[in-house]
Amino acid sequence: MATAKPNMGVGSSSSEHHTGDSSMAAEFSDMSVGDPTPLSPTGGVSISSPNDSLATAIAGPSGGDQAVSTPDGNGEAADGAEPAGSPEYELGHGHYFTKKTFHKPTYCHHCTDMLWGLIGQGYICEVCNFVVHDRCLKVVVSPCSTIAINVIKNPVPHCWTEAGHLKRKFCNVCRKRIEDSCAVRCEVCEYCVHLECQDFSVADCKQCATYAASRTSKQQSQPVQYHHWREGNLPANSKCYTCKKACWSAECLAGMRCEWCGITAHATCYRLVPPQCNFGVLESIMLPPAAVSIPRTDVPLETIIGMEMKRREQQLARSAYPNIARSISEEFSSTGGELTSQSDRANRNKDMQDDYPSPKEKDKDEEVIKVFDGNTSMKKKIFRTITVARNASREAIIAAALRAFHISGDPRHYAITDACEGGEKELPDFMPVQSLTRREGKRPAIFLRYRPPNPDQGFVKVFPGKLRSGDIFRTIPVTSDTSVEEIMVAALLKFGLDTSDINKFRLSEVTLDKGSVHERVMDNQECPWELLRGIARESIRQKELTRFYLQQKEDCYSATVALFIGNLPQNQSQRQYEKILLDLLGKPYKFKQIGPIYYEYGSLVVTYDNADIAVKAFYMLRETTYDEKQLLVLLLPSLIPANIPQGVRPLLVFVNVKSGGCQGLELITSFRKMLNPYQVYDLEGSGPLPGLYVFRHVRNYKILVCGGDGTVGWVLQCLDNVGQDSECQSPACAIVPLGTGNDLARVLRWGPGYTGGGDPMSLLKDVIDAEEIRLDRWTVVFHTDEKDESKQGTSNNTSEDNTAIFVMNNYFGIGIDADLCLDFHNAREENPNKFNSRLHNKGVYVKMGLRKMVSRKTWKDLHREVRLEVDGRPVELPQVEGIIILNILSWGSGANPWGPERDDSFTKPTHYDGMLEVVGVTGVVHMGQIQSGLRSAIRIAQGGHLRIRLLTEMPVQVDGEPWIQPAGEVVVLRSALKATMLRKSKMKRRNTEPMLASAASGVDKPGNLDQSTTD
């Protein structure tokens, strides 16, 4: 194969390595974290990183390579570079390009055009498979995976999903199609990788919590958000923000997209986009990252946001691909994505195992060698293979081994030894391949070892973290005796910070592995160089992924950490709850404060002023059971309302993933990508309380409930309990209908049910445009006669032994309607897994209705066993089998029992008029006619205060929750609890209903109402 001069990246093994002919890096201004300074078109880096996204520090205005490691005339290294005497490399895009002839239609990853020609159509990177035209070679901006992690200032771990097959996606590491391979993707951003490529993934997820305690309001009056660029996997028909032309490609990983605002651009155009991000159309409901504070701990993001990970399935998937690594010599195709044939796949899998080499390989001029990067890889039998010529030099073997492990190091600082020799004999300069030890049926194997010229001296990279510095990192010369304290002093001087009080700072060891981030606070007397040497013996790849962060202690410890604890005994005293937790934790892990306590739910919040102690308590309680119940423990973020811009009403999203089949799971995944994941909560297990606690200090926000009418009532009930302690006592609620009936959602125009075919972005836009209206709520008090006290049904709250109190939002039924609802409820309790389809649920209702038609037990004497009083006046009941009391004009999946408007003594009803409508049904057939729109129910009464006397026990239901109620008295009165709902707007029109402002001013008249309230 013809080989072109490689465009040198970090650690290139070429003898034509650039050392002194490149320009110096740009000077750095005093910028806040996230200030964007792009790279040169040829890959040179200006070290001040933007918003910590991989793609942001890539392209810039100047031409020519910018070597950042070349020392200046005074002997001081350029910012982010190693000082004089250290290895000198170009910090460019880092690709190892070679000329290649492609045998299939292939597309340039830079301009997305097809490569034309018969021989040598373009270049391909031997490491990451980046394909490029000859004409685009000089303007490549996408970094190779060998240096990708080096341009990230503050790494952010990914939130991996379970392994699966992703359609129409490309791997962000090897740039190949994913469809035929097992892969994972980030739950928060659009980062997708093959399972076997996950080891080389870059921890550059979008940063969702950027508040730093050290940044006072004097330093930064208003936080500025910058774009977080992600390369490839753009939505179809994406247009470039700059040139307005199509920038997406279905053939390769190309184009750029901001993870926050969603704008897209070409790789050559995105650097022209203004750096500030305004979150696009979702600006008015976005929770800004600068308003979220959470300490960096070892608690993964998926645990914090409540995402359940199926680790066993991932491990099983990994076991199906043992020791798989993508060879740098395998056939590449932009259209195929994988190896060209089944035999190629089999050969690669065979090569990656310690199997017998093929007899045909003996006749080839190339040798396949297994490479171990340290003692750990040898113990775990994890290796990668390289294919080199039999007459290859030692330097060529080292360079190939470094590329196999995606390491951007100087080959002169590495050595290779024979892994089959007990003493690890170093390979000679002359014919090193021929000198390898060969065993019967085994491939030759080598160790890649770190051997600097002076083992006792070296350099460590110190990153400023959240300190106010424009540098990505500074290199500090160290020896085996250099302590952490000495490194901090030297780093502070290079960052231009005050060194008078070193105790204000700490140095942390941060390890990046498989897209995750692990941090450990170091003792001031530790020696980092000895630590790195020890890590290099175990794994050279791990040494490259280990870095050191200088941080202010107040950024780590000042903010309190809150733990939400659930599944405790209900209705205990505060002292009892404290005793339970102290017995489980012990005094060393005692919390600073307890409260609020949600007594009726058996849940509470405890706060710590030390993040390390909070994390240890979190893991202790997470594995604890009490009264044979597994405790529910969540680590909650803190919000800083002052950093939420004026006019922004963050959207708090609750999703019931059990509703609507898989639709809830799809919605929560989409919302986590489009919004800040800290504003999206899964209701399974924890319920609405954690999210409401996090938002308790936000003055004005909205709520989006994804679920059925029961889920909406659950959220409203929790709002009632926490409203007194919240700044916003009645946030406006929108609905994505995922239930079976969805009557409240129908009245508010959110539709009969979400089918999954709609765009989640359009749902959020509808929430932004929705209008606020009031929803009447009613208190239903059940007082059971003392003789029937033992037959009392279940209730939400009891004020006395024989009294139960409910809050009604939709309707209240007695008789045949409640009897049908009870039968359905019992069937669902017996087999909950069968009731996961809206169509199936309605079918069960129809089947039960048919059974009731032929059943002997009827409620024909209901009018004799019930006494009704409306607004203090007794009402005579007609001969009916069921009574339905309506607050909204939708019942039984969209039917309107009240019927169309007519000339009678009743006024036109609405859900905010302070009136209830009482109707009757004569049987199951009548209910079916109402459902089909052939008839209306019998209008009985209309009023604001109802008193009902039950002379015998009978089925009742409140908002779809049924039970058998013993004889007694039922009182329905208007509740003091109000709800502000969001109604989907049909079109832009003059407001004709009382809005929240009218309620605040005491105006209760409905005014000129819209006639269509049930669509």
Secondary structure, DSSP 8 states (H G I E B T S, - for coil): ---------TT---TT--SSSSB---------TT------TTS---SS-SSS-TTTSS--S--S-B-SSS--TTS---TTS--TTS-----S----EEEE--SS--B-TTT--B--SSS--EEEETTT--EE-TTTGGG--S--TTTGGGG-SS-B---B---B--TT-B-TTT--B-TTS-EEEBSSS--EEEGGGGGG---B---S----TT--TTT-SS---B--EEES---TT-BBTTT-SB---SSSS--EEETTT--EE-TTTGGGS-SB---GGGGGG---GGGEE----SS-HHHHTT----HHHHHHHHHTSTT----TTS---TTT-S-SSHHHHHHHHHHTTT----GGGGGSSEEEEEEE-SHHHHHHT--EEEEEETT--HHHHHHHHHHHTT----GGGEEEEETTSTT--B--SSSTTTTS---TT---EEEEEE--SSTTEEEEEEE-TTSS-S-S-EEEEEETT--HHHHHHHHHHHTT---S-GGGEEEEEEEEETTEEEEEE--TT--HHHHHHHHHHH-HHHHHTEEEEEEEHHHHHSS-EEEEEES--SS--HHHHHHHHHHHH-GGG--SEEEEEEGGGTEEEEEES-HHHHHHHHHHHHT-EETTEE-EEEEE-EE-GGGS-TT---EEEEE-TTTTTTHHHHHHHHHHHHS-GGGEEE-TTT-SHHHHHHTTT-SS-EEEEEE-HHHHHHHHHHHHHHGGGSS-SS-EEEEEE-SSS-HHHHHTTS-S---S-S-HHHHHHHHHH-EEEEE--EEEEEEE-GGGGGG----SEEEETTEEEEEESSEEEEEHHHHHHHHHHHHHHH-GGG---HHHHHHHHHHHHHHHHH-S---TTHHHHEEEEETTEEE---S-SEEEEESSS-BTTTB-TT-S--SSS-----TTSS-EEEEEE-SHHHHHHHHHTS---EEEEEESEEEEEESS-EEEEETTEEEEE-SEEEEEEE-S--EEEEE--SSS----S--HHHHHTT-----S--S----
